[in-house]
Each structure stands twice: as C-alpha cells, then as structure tokens.
Amino acid sequence: MPNDERQRSGGTRRFGELPVEEMDSAQRAVNDRLVGYLYPDRAGSGAAIGGPMTALLRSPELADAVGRLVPLMFEGLSVPRAATEVTILLTARHWDCDFEFHTHRKYAARYGVEDAVVEAIANDVKPELGDELADTYDFVARLLREGDVDDATFASVERRWGRQGAIELVTTVGFYTMLALVLNVDHYPAPELPARARK
C-alpha cells in the first residue's frame, strides 16, 4: 500500500500510541535509554521515543535488541556517514516510508549530502554523485531492486570500502528495511514531503 493510500485509510495506528505512563518496566527501560541517546535534551523528561520503536516496544525484548543496534548504525560503522545516509534514504524511498525518509534527510544534510541528491532520491531519479557515493548508490539501488548485486557492483564497493564496508551496506539496508516495514504496517503518520515523481 503506497504511503498516500495509508494516509487516506483513516490514519489509525495499528499498534496504537504507547504513552510512558502505560509502559511496563521493561518497556520504560528501553524507551528511556533510547530517548537519552537520540534526544539528550529530553533525557529524564519522561518523553516517549516515538517512531518505529513505539510498535517494537510491544515486544520489549525485541525492542531492546533492536535499540542496541541504533548506536552502532549511527556511530560504529566503517563506511562514512554520508554513504550510510544515502543508503538509508534509498531504502526508505524503496519502501515508500516517508517518516524514515524525512528523519534521515536531516541527518544526510548534517553529514554533507547535498540537497539536490536528497531530492533526486525522493523522486526516484539517480542523482549526480562523486565516485565515492556513486559506488554506494549503485550497490544499494541494485540490492533493493534485485535482492542481490552483480560481481562488478560488488567489486566496486569492495575496492572502496573493503568487505567490511560491503557487509555494512547490506546490513544497513536490512536494518532500515525492518524499521520501514514496522512504520508502514503501523500506519505511522508521515510528515509532508516533496511530491514523489509518479511513473
């Protein structure tokens, strides 16, 4: 179901809201740890994390495991953050997940991804990229499109980032695919974005 159809379907969250006062101790521990990491200014304020974690907190152990990957995905990869953000934007757009796309377009700007690149990805247009990001784009776009990459595409990324970087790109696609699908199934509300090109 495309995002605009999800928005028109009534906007009812399938997993519902989860205010902090309704969380059990396990849910609250995961929530507070992630709020403290992602939003340090809100630490200790009793804020709810929101986003895909709202649904994931329905299974606290699962939410805990997913949440522990967040700092790694943000800070622990060997691939430069600009390449990671291009990967996430492509994944969000592939799954038509506007909340994820909107969240990471801000990170992309922070880490040097040009606005023109972000807008091109938003509209399913291949952007003009330097070699570093072009290799990443080609690898991720093919992986999302075909579920695999050919030998030449793999070799380009392996030469640039090594096998460690290649597996990090694959895993980034998988991690943010999971989050996008959680958001989509939940019918999580999305902000307004530039209109996506329609074919």
Beta strands, then each sheet from edge to edge (+ up, - down):
end
